[in-house]
Amino acid sequence: MASPFQETTFLRNLYATPADWQRDLFYSVVRAGHLKAGYEHRIERETYPGHELILCLKGRGWVQIAGKRHEVGPGALLWVNCHHPHLYGAAKKDPWELYWMRVEGRPLDRIAELLQVRSQPVLEGINEQLVASEFECAFEQMSGTRPSDAAQASAAVASIIGQAFHVRLSEPGQVQPELPSAVSKALERMRLYFHLPMRVVELAQLSGMSESHFSRQFKAAIGTSPIDWLRRERINQAKRRLIESDDPVKEIARQVGYHDQFFFSKDFKKMTKLTPTQFREQEKQS
């Protein structure tokens, strides 16, 4: 147990300013460190750039988000979306020691939403040894000058995020949330009848919703629009037929719901960077 007079000490305190190309390509660790907290350790912000990942090594801490307080113990990973008001600090009787990093990157807001970190910011049951080693890897890469250092730091962040997904989906009552019934009905219909003409308004009627309400709910649950999902499902089915059959491209286009081979080929190339014929030749050679 720490002395009540122990002051907060930074055992490591690292800064990085990523180049524009690094921000475009990778998760960017802009600040990180190893901190041994005193009883007074407390961070309070209304909003701040980025996301903070905090690994509690020893002792205890707490976080308060959206008016709710959560306790943080040894081995737990804390994820704070700094764009929202947040408050966290060390327990007075046993202040925490922690690794931490502030990360920026375009996908992080969406990932935080999927992991529900605003309502459940503490992730317990992670592989602490693995996550600690990834923090240490990121620390080392932040001091590097090689172009590959930014990629390696980003890979370390991705590994930590993978652990977060693993434990969140393994928590009691935290299996991947069920899709709304309206979305499930629409997906079932699109999977079964992908080859038939289909409009969003028909899917909305099937779900008993207005077209706009259905589209919003679908995108919130799946991450894309109903029509985009259907197009990708049709391309998936086309890939199977291109590899597993000798049917001509025109016939495969018809089988998966395209009545115009030109539009099928255009969609296929847009999503795969290859024409249907090029895809077939490439995959059959591999």
BALOBA-1460 file (C-alpha; in Angstrom, 3 decimals):
// residues 286
<rec num="1" residu="m" x="0.000" y="0.000" z="0.000"/>
<rec num="2" residu="a" x="1.327" y="3.439" z="-0.929"/>
<rec num="3" residu="s" x="2.172" y="6.036" z="1.674"/>
<rec num="4" residu="p" x="-0.585" y="8.642" z="1.983"/>
<rec num="5" residu="f" x="2.140" y="11.221" z="1.276"/>
<rec num="6" residu="q" x="3.385" y="9.575" z="-1.934"/>
<rec num="7" residu="e" x="3.433" y="11.994" z="-4.845"/>
<rec num="8" residu="t" x="2.619" y="11.083" z="-8.412"/>
<rec num="9" residu="t" x="5.771" y="10.071" z="-10.288"/>
<rec num="10" residu="f" x="6.200" y="9.630" z="-14.038"/>
<rec num="11" residu="l" x="8.594" y="6.728" z="-14.536"/>
<rec num="12" residu="r" x="8.294" y="7.287" z="-18.286"/>
<rec num="13" residu="n" x="6.699" y="10.255" z="-20.042"/>
<rec num="14" residu="l" x="6.719" y="10.128" z="-23.843"/>
<rec num="15" residu="y" x="5.503" y="12.465" z="-26.574"/>
<rec num="16" residu="a" x="5.169" y="12.040" z="-30.331"/>
<rec num="17" residu="t" x="3.996" y="14.268" z="-33.175"/>
<rec num="18" residu="p" x="3.043" y="12.015" z="-36.095"/>
<rec num="19" residu="a" x="3.514" y="13.135" z="-39.689"/>
<rec num="20" residu="d" x="0.387" y="13.613" z="-41.792"/>
<rec num="21" residu="w" x="0.989" y="10.365" z="-43.689"/>
<rec num="22" residu="q" x="1.273" y="8.479" z="-40.397"/>
<rec num="23" residu="r" x="-2.033" y="9.932" z="-39.183"/>
<rec num="24" residu="d" x="-3.661" y="8.886" z="-42.457"/>
<rec num="25" residu="l" x="-2.405" y="5.299" z="-42.267"/>
<rec num="26" residu="f" x="-2.082" y="4.301" z="-38.616"/>
<rec num="27" residu="y" x="-3.315" y="4.601" z="-35.082"/>
<rec num="28" residu="s" x="-1.106" y="7.372" z="-33.706"/>
<rec num="29" residu="v" x="0.178" y="7.273" z="-30.123"/>
<rec num="30" residu="v" x="0.702" y="10.961" z="-29.325"/>
<rec num="31" residu="r" x="1.494" y="10.681" z="-25.626"/>
<rec num="32" residu="a" x="2.188" y="7.738" z="-23.327"/>
<rec num="33" residu="g" x="3.948" y="6.712" z="-20.187"/>
<rec num="34" residu="h" x="4.386" y="4.740" z="-16.992"/>
<rec num="35" residu="l" x="2.948" y="6.466" z="-13.947"/>
<rec num="36" residu="k" x="3.079" y="5.690" z="-10.246"/>
<rec num="37" residu="a" x="0.237" y="7.700" z="-8.751"/>
<rec num="38" residu="g" x="-0.012" y="9.483" z="-5.467"/>
<rec num="39" residu="y" x="-3.296" y="9.699" z="-3.605"/>
<rec num="40" residu="e" x="-3.959" y="13.118" z="-5.219"/>
<rec num="41" residu="h" x="-3.809" y="11.834" z="-8.814"/>
<rec num="42" residu="r" x="-6.915" y="13.052" z="-10.625"/>
<rec num="43" residu="i" x="-7.685" y="14.039" z="-14.223"/>
<rec num="44" residu="e" x="-10.867" y="15.957" z="-15.086"/>
<rec num="45" residu="r" x="-11.734" y="17.229" z="-18.561"/>
<rec num="46" residu="e" x="-14.809" y="18.338" z="-20.455"/>
<rec num="47" residu="t" x="-13.349" y="17.240" z="-23.766"/>
<rec num="48" residu="y" x="-9.937" y="16.439" z="-25.201"/>
<rec num="49" residu="p" x="-8.593" y="14.995" z="-28.471"/>
<rec num="50" residu="g" x="-8.176" y="11.252" z="-28.783"/>
<rec num="51" residu="h" x="-8.781" y="8.167" z="-26.661"/>
<rec num="52" residu="e" x="-6.859" y="7.085" z="-23.571"/>
<rec num="53" residu="l" x="-5.999" y="3.443" z="-22.910"/>
<rec num="54" residu="i" x="-4.911" y="2.795" z="-19.329"/>
<rec num="55" residu="l" x="-3.597" y="-0.508" z="-17.953"/>
<rec num="56" residu="c" x="-3.746" y="-0.751" z="-14.154"/>
<rec num="57" residu="l" x="-0.587" y="-2.595" z="-13.067"/>
<rec num="58" residu="k" x="-1.003" y="-2.313" z="-9.288"/>
<rec num="59" residu="g" x="-3.251" y="-0.585" z="-6.797"/>
<rec num="60" residu="r" x="-6.655" y="0.791" z="-7.623"/>
<rec num="61" residu="g" x="-8.286" y="3.702" z="-9.390"/>
<rec num="62" residu="w" x="-11.678" y="4.873" z="-10.552"/>
<rec num="63" residu="v" x="-13.332" y="6.613" z="-13.479"/>
<rec num="64" residu="q" x="-16.524" y="8.640" z="-13.748"/>
<rec num="65" residu="i" x="-18.252" y="8.992" z="-17.111"/>
<rec num="66" residu="a" x="-21.804" y="10.155" z="-17.845"/>
<rec num="67" residu="g" x="-22.428" y="10.542" z="-14.119"/>
<rec num="68" residu="k" x="-21.544" y="6.938" z="-13.264"/>
<rec num="69" residu="r" x="-18.499" y="5.849" z="-11.256"/>
<rec num="70" residu="h" x="-16.572" y="2.657" z="-12.072"/>
<rec num="71" residu="e" x="-13.803" y="1.050" z="-10.005"/>
<rec num="72" residu="v" x="-10.556" y="-0.034" z="-11.684"/>
<rec num="73" residu="g" x="-8.404" y="-2.797" z="-10.175"/>
<rec num="74" residu="p" x="-5.103" y="-4.510" z="-11.016"/>
<rec num="75" residu="g" x="-5.012" y="-6.074" z="-14.471"/>
<rec num="76" residu="a" x="-7.964" y="-4.089" z="-15.820"/>
<rec num="77" residu="l" x="-7.856" y="-2.022" z="-18.992"/>
<rec num="78" residu="l" x="-9.609" y="1.343" z="-18.901"/>
<rec num="79" residu="w" x="-10.739" y="2.950" z="-22.161"/>
<rec num="80" residu="v" x="-11.657" y="6.649" z="-21.997"/>
<rec num="81" residu="n" x="-13.134" y="8.378" z="-25.040"/>
<rec num="82" residu="c" x="-11.757" y="11.841" z="-24.331"/>
<rec num="83" residu="h" x="-14.246" y="13.562" z="-26.628"/>
<rec num="84" residu="h" x="-16.830" y="13.244" z="-23.831"/>
<rec num="85" residu="p" x="-16.605" y="14.693" z="-20.294"/>
<rec num="86" residu="h" x="-14.571" y="12.371" z="-18.067"/>
<rec num="87" residu="l" x="-13.022" y="12.227" z="-14.636"/>
<rec num="88" residu="y" x="-10.627" y="9.608" z="-13.292"/>
<rec num="89" residu="g" x="-8.094" y="9.222" z="-10.542"/>
<rec num="90" residu="a" x="-6.274" y="7.046" z="-8.023"/>
<rec num="91" residu="a" x="-7.835" y="5.393" z="-4.989"/>
<rec num="92" residu="k" x="-6.665" y="7.271" z="-1.898"/>
<rec num="93" residu="k" x="-5.788" y="4.165" z="0.138"/>
<rec num="94" residu="d" x="-4.017" y="2.241" z="-2.614"/>
<rec num="95" residu="p" x="-3.161" y="4.544" z="-5.562"/>
<rec num="96" residu="w" x="-2.680" y="2.832" z="-8.852"/>
<rec num="97" residu="e" x="0.427" y="2.308" z="-10.924"/>
<rec num="98" residu="l" x="-0.353" y="2.290" z="-14.605"/>
<rec num="99" residu="y" x="0.734" y="2.251" z="-18.207"/>
<rec num="100" residu="w" x="-1.199" y="4.699" z="-20.346"/>
<rec num="101" residu="m" x="-1.334" y="6.034" z="-23.877"/>
<rec num="102" residu="r" x="-3.335" y="8.643" z="-25.728"/>
<rec num="103" residu="v" x="-4.233" y="7.437" z="-29.191"/>
<rec num="104" residu="e" x="-5.700" y="9.153" z="-32.239"/>
<rec num="105" residu="g" x="-7.128" y="7.529" z="-35.350"/>
<rec num="106" residu="r" x="-10.230" y="7.697" z="-37.491"/>
<rec num="107" residu="p" x="-11.734" y="4.314" z="-36.536"/>
<rec num="108" residu="l" x="-11.465" y="4.840" z="-32.766"/>
<rec num="109" residu="d" x="-14.796" y="6.593" z="-32.217"/>
<rec num="110" residu="r" x="-16.642" y="3.777" z="-33.982"/>
<rec num="111" residu="i" x="-14.662" y="1.101" z="-32.120"/>
<rec num="112" residu="a" x="-15.389" y="2.780" z="-28.786"/>
<rec num="113" residu="e" x="-19.073" y="2.812" z="-29.693"/>
<rec num="114" residu="l" x="-19.055" y="-0.894" z="-30.568"/>
<rec num="115" residu="l" x="-17.292" y="-1.717" z="-27.286"/>
<rec num="116" residu="q" x="-19.778" y="0.446" z="-25.361"/>
<rec num="117" residu="v" x="-16.935" y="2.086" z="-23.468"/>
<rec num="118" residu="r" x="-18.935" y="5.160" z="-22.530"/>
<rec num="119" residu="s" x="-21.255" y="3.072" z="-20.356"/>
<rec num="120" residu="q" x="-18.728" y="0.306" z="-19.554"/>
<rec num="121" residu="p" x="-15.216" y="1.767" z="-19.738"/>
<rec num="122" residu="v" x="-13.482" y="-0.905" z="-17.626"/>
<rec num="123" residu="l" x="-12.442" y="-4.138" z="-19.374"/>
<rec num="124" residu="e" x="-11.510" y="-6.955" z="-17.012"/>
<rec num="125" residu="g" x="-10.071" y="-10.390" z="-17.781"/>
<rec num="126" residu="i" x="-7.611" y="-9.257" z="-20.434"/>
<rec num="127" residu="n" x="-4.300" y="-11.015" z="-21.005"/>
<rec num="128" residu="e" x="-2.387" y="-8.578" z="-18.806"/>
<rec num="129" residu="q" x="1.061" y="-9.826" z="-19.810"/>
<rec num="130" residu="l" x="0.269" y="-9.474" z="-23.510"/>
<rec num="131" residu="v" x="-1.285" y="-6.032" z="-23.141"/>
<rec num="132" residu="a" x="1.600" y="-4.794" z="-20.965"/>
<rec num="133" residu="s" x="4.084" y="-5.970" z="-23.602"/>
<rec num="134" residu="e" x="2.146" y="-4.089" z="-26.292"/>
<rec num="135" residu="f" x="2.278" y="-0.903" z="-24.220"/>
<rec num="136" residu="e" x="6.038" y="-1.388" z="-23.852"/>
<rec num="137" residu="c" x="6.371" y="-1.954" z="-27.592"/>
<rec num="138" residu="a" x="4.527" y="1.307" z="-28.261"/>
<rec num="139" residu="f" x="6.787" y="3.117" z="-25.770"/>
<rec num="140" residu="e" x="9.882" y="1.915" z="-27.618"/>
<rec num="141" residu="q" x="8.544" y="2.805" z="-31.061"/>
<rec num="142" residu="m" x="7.629" y="6.344" z="-29.958"/>
<rec num="143" residu="s" x="11.325" y="7.062" z="-29.502"/>
<rec num="144" residu="g" x="12.267" y="5.644" z="-32.895"/>
<rec num="145" residu="t" x="13.028" y="7.461" z="-36.141"/>
<rec num="146" residu="r" x="12.434" y="4.738" z="-38.736"/>
<rec num="147" residu="p" x="9.274" y="4.825" z="-40.894"/>
<rec num="148" residu="s" x="8.436" y="1.349" z="-39.595"/>
<rec num="149" residu="d" x="8.272" y="2.582" z="-35.983"/>
<rec num="150" residu="a" x="4.891" y="4.247" z="-36.509"/>
<rec num="151" residu="a" x="3.556" y="1.048" z="-38.072"/>
<rec num="152" residu="q" x="4.798" y="-1.055" z="-35.148"/>
<rec num="153" residu="a" x="3.275" y="1.312" z="-32.585"/>
<rec num="154" residu="s" x="-0.008" y="1.170" z="-34.501"/>
<rec num="155" residu="a" x="0.160" y="-2.638" z="-34.520"/>
<rec num="156" residu="a" x="0.609" y="-2.600" z="-30.736"/>
<rec num="157" residu="v" x="-2.512" y="-0.448" z="-30.385"/>
<rec num="158" residu="a" x="-4.422" y="-2.793" z="-32.701"/>
<rec num="159" residu="s" x="-3.401" y="-5.761" z="-30.533"/>
<rec num="160" residu="i" x="-4.698" y="-4.019" z="-27.403"/>
<rec num="161" residu="i" x="-7.964" y="-3.228" z="-29.190"/>
<rec num="162" residu="g" x="-8.213" y="-6.894" z="-30.182"/>
<rec num="163" residu="q" x="-7.915" y="-7.857" z="-26.519"/>
<rec num="164" residu="a" x="-10.632" y="-5.342" z="-25.674"/>
<rec num="165" residu="f" x="-12.989" y="-6.937" z="-28.195"/>
<rec num="166" residu="h" x="-12.150" y="-10.417" z="-26.922"/>
<rec num="167" residu="v" x="-12.956" y="-9.701" z="-23.298"/>
<rec num="168" residu="r" x="-15.972" y="-7.516" z="-23.994"/>
<rec num="169" residu="l" x="-17.640" y="-10.202" z="-26.071"/>
<rec num="170" residu="s" x="-16.736" y="-12.828" z="-23.444"/>
<rec num="171" residu="e" x="-18.231" y="-10.970" z="-20.477"/>
<rec num="172" residu="p" x="-21.415" y="-12.391" z="-18.925"/>
<rec num="173" residu="g" x="-24.309" y="-10.696" z="-20.615"/>
<rec num="174" residu="q" x="-21.945" y="-9.060" z="-23.089"/>
<rec num="175" residu="v" x="-22.074" y="-11.498" z="-25.936"/>
<rec num="176" residu="q" x="-22.411" y="-9.635" z="-29.177"/>
<rec num="177" residu="p" x="-25.665" y="-7.735" z="-28.818"/>
<rec num="178" residu="e" x="-28.587" y="-9.114" z="-30.771"/>
<rec num="179" residu="l" x="-29.573" y="-7.187" z="-33.838"/>
<rec num="180" residu="p" x="-32.879" y="-5.316" z="-33.684"/>
<rec num="181" residu="s" x="-35.630" y="-7.559" z="-35.012"/>
<rec num="182" residu="a" x="-36.330" y="-5.146" z="-37.869"/>
<rec num="183" residu="v" x="-32.732" y="-5.413" z="-39.030"/>
<rec num="184" residu="s" x="-32.671" y="-9.204" z="-38.582"/>
<rec num="185" residu="k" x="-35.773" y="-9.577" z="-40.756"/>
<rec num="186" residu="a" x="-34.265" y="-7.425" z="-43.473"/>
<rec num="187" residu="l" x="-30.952" y="-9.297" z="-43.402"/>
<rec num="188" residu="e" x="-32.708" y="-12.654" z="-43.587"/>
<rec num="189" residu="r" x="-34.692" y="-11.518" z="-46.608"/>
<rec num="190" residu="m" x="-31.623" y="-10.112" z="-48.365"/>
<rec num="191" residu="r" x="-29.610" y="-13.281" z="-47.708"/>
<rec num="192" residu="l" x="-32.354" y="-15.536" z="-49.053"/>
<rec num="193" residu="y" x="-33.470" y="-13.395" z="-51.982"/>
<rec num="194" residu="f" x="-30.327" y="-11.450" z="-52.907"/>
<rec num="195" residu="h" x="-30.970" y="-12.362" z="-56.563"/>
<rec num="196" residu="l" x="-34.335" y="-10.574" z="-56.660"/>
<rec num="197" residu="p" x="-34.991" y="-6.855" z="-57.166"/>
<rec num="198" residu="m" x="-35.230" y="-5.207" z="-53.756"/>
<rec num="199" residu="r" x="-35.921" y="-1.662" z="-52.600"/>
<rec num="200" residu="v" x="-35.329" y="-0.109" z="-49.196"/>
<rec num="201" residu="v" x="-38.968" y="0.918" z="-48.942"/>
<rec num="202" residu="e" x="-39.996" y="-2.769" z="-49.211"/>
<rec num="203" residu="l" x="-37.550" y="-3.781" z="-46.472"/>
<rec num="204" residu="a" x="-38.868" y="-0.967" z="-44.302"/>
<rec num="205" residu="q" x="-42.449" y="-2.131" z="-44.840"/>
<rec num="206" residu="l" x="-41.416" y="-5.664" z="-43.896"/>
<rec num="207" residu="s" x="-40.050" y="-4.227" z="-40.657"/>
<rec num="208" residu="g" x="-43.058" y="-2.009" z="-39.994"/>
<rec num="209" residu="m" x="-41.041" y="1.222" z="-40.152"/>
<rec num="210" residu="s" x="-40.740" y="4.299" z="-42.275"/>
<rec num="211" residu="e" x="-37.981" y="4.131" z="-44.857"/>
<rec num="212" residu="s" x="-35.864" y="6.783" z="-43.113"/>
<rec num="213" residu="h" x="-36.242" y="5.231" z="-39.637"/>
<rec num="214" residu="f" x="-35.407" y="1.771" z="-40.948"/>
<rec num="215" residu="s" x="-32.326" y="3.038" z="-42.815"/>
<rec num="216" residu="r" x="-31.016" y="4.784" z="-39.695"/>
<rec num="217" residu="q" x="-31.559" y="1.707" z="-37.520"/>
<rec num="218" residu="f" x="-29.929" y="-0.572" z="-40.093"/>
<rec num="219" residu="k" x="-26.851" y="1.630" z="-40.420"/>
<rec num="220" residu="a" x="-26.516" y="1.973" z="-36.636"/>
<rec num="221" residu="a" x="-26.567" y="-1.826" z="-36.244"/>
<rec num="222" residu="i" x="-24.575" y="-2.925" z="-39.312"/>
<rec num="223" residu="g" x="-22.423" y="0.091" z="-40.095"/>
<rec num="224" residu="t" x="-23.594" y="0.562" z="-43.674"/>
<rec num="225" residu="s" x="-26.782" y="1.156" z="-45.644"/>
<rec num="226" residu="p" x="-29.168" y="-1.678" z="-46.631"/>
<rec num="227" residu="i" x="-28.426" y="-1.204" z="-50.335"/>
<rec num="228" residu="d" x="-24.665" y="-1.200" z="-49.797"/>
<rec num="229" residu="w" x="-24.947" y="-4.392" z="-47.719"/>
<rec num="230" residu="l" x="-27.026" y="-6.033" z="-50.470"/>
<rec num="231" residu="r" x="-24.536" y="-5.028" z="-53.161"/>
<rec num="232" residu="r" x="-21.682" y="-6.554" z="-51.167"/>
<rec num="233" residu="e" x="-23.669" y="-9.735" z="-50.556"/>
<rec num="234" residu="r" x="-24.297" y="-10.022" z="-54.285"/>
<rec num="235" residu="i" x="-20.580" y="-9.578" z="-54.989"/>
<rec num="236" residu="n" x="-19.772" y="-12.263" z="-52.378"/>
<rec num="237" residu="q" x="-22.166" y="-14.651" z="-54.100"/>
<rec num="238" residu="a" x="-20.668" y="-13.764" z="-57.473"/>
<rec num="239" residu="k" x="-17.153" y="-14.550" z="-56.215"/>
<rec num="240" residu="r" x="-18.310" y="-18.024" z="-55.192"/>
<rec num="241" residu="r" x="-19.855" y="-18.690" z="-58.590"/>
<rec num="242" residu="l" x="-16.847" y="-17.331" z="-60.485"/>
<rec num="243" residu="i" x="-14.575" y="-19.788" z="-58.668"/>
<rec num="244" residu="e" x="-16.850" y="-22.796" z="-58.217"/>
<rec num="245" residu="s" x="-18.565" y="-22.827" z="-61.615"/>
<rec num="246" residu="d" x="-17.693" y="-22.282" z="-65.257"/>
<rec num="247" residu="d" x="-20.796" y="-20.191" z="-65.928"/>
<rec num="248" residu="p" x="-20.158" y="-17.138" z="-68.113"/>
<rec num="249" residu="v" x="-19.930" y="-13.751" z="-66.415"/>
<rec num="250" residu="k" x="-23.209" y="-12.609" z="-67.959"/>
<rec num="251" residu="e" x="-25.041" y="-15.591" z="-66.449"/>
<rec num="252" residu="i" x="-23.442" y="-15.086" z="-63.024"/>
<rec num="253" residu="a" x="-24.487" y="-11.434" z="-63.099"/>
<rec num="254" residu="r" x="-28.081" y="-12.548" z="-63.650"/>
<rec num="255" residu="q" x="-27.853" y="-15.209" z="-60.909"/>
<rec num="256" residu="v" x="-26.850" y="-12.657" z="-58.275"/>
<rec num="257" residu="g" x="-29.419" y="-10.008" z="-59.143"/>
<rec num="258" residu="y" x="-27.830" y="-7.878" z="-61.869"/>
<rec num="259" residu="h" x="-29.807" y="-7.706" z="-65.090"/>
<rec num="260" residu="d" x="-27.088" y="-5.698" z="-66.805"/>
<rec num="261" residu="q" x="-23.625" y="-7.242" z="-67.122"/>
<rec num="262" residu="f" x="-22.043" y="-3.795" z="-67.476"/>
<rec num="263" residu="f" x="-23.319" y="-2.595" z="-64.085"/>
<rec num="264" residu="f" x="-22.339" y="-5.904" z="-62.497"/>
<rec num="265" residu="s" x="-18.781" y="-5.633" z="-63.818"/>
<rec num="266" residu="k" x="-18.595" y="-1.992" z="-62.736"/>
<rec num="267" residu="d" x="-19.712" y="-2.821" z="-59.169"/>
<rec num="268" residu="f" x="-17.434" y="-5.853" z="-59.016"/>
<rec num="269" residu="k" x="-14.364" y="-3.862" z="-60.050"/>
<rec num="270" residu="k" x="-15.221" y="-1.017" z="-57.675"/>
<rec num="271" residu="m" x="-15.275" y="-3.415" z="-54.713"/>
<rec num="272" residu="t" x="-12.445" y="-5.789" z="-55.654"/>
<rec num="273" residu="k" x="-10.193" y="-3.681" z="-57.972"/>
<rec num="274" residu="l" x="-10.516" y="-6.496" z="-60.536"/>
<rec num="275" residu="t" x="-12.956" y="-7.318" z="-63.304"/>
<rec num="276" residu="p" x="-14.935" y="-10.551" z="-62.814"/>
<rec num="277" residu="t" x="-12.775" y="-12.259" z="-65.445"/>
<rec num="278" residu="q" x="-9.533" y="-11.072" z="-63.832"/>
<rec num="279" residu="f" x="-10.767" y="-12.234" z="-60.426"/>
<rec num="280" residu="r" x="-11.648" y="-15.677" z="-61.790"/>
<rec num="281" residu="e" x="-8.269" y="-16.081" z="-63.486"/>
<rec num="282" residu="q" x="-6.318" y="-14.876" z="-60.458"/>
<rec num="283" residu="e" x="-8.137" y="-17.039" z="-57.918"/>
<rec num="284" residu="k" x="-8.053" y="-20.181" z="-60.038"/>
<rec num="285" residu="q" x="-4.280" y="-19.849" z="-60.362"/>
<rec num="286" residu="s" x="-3.746" y="-19.596" z="-56.606"/>
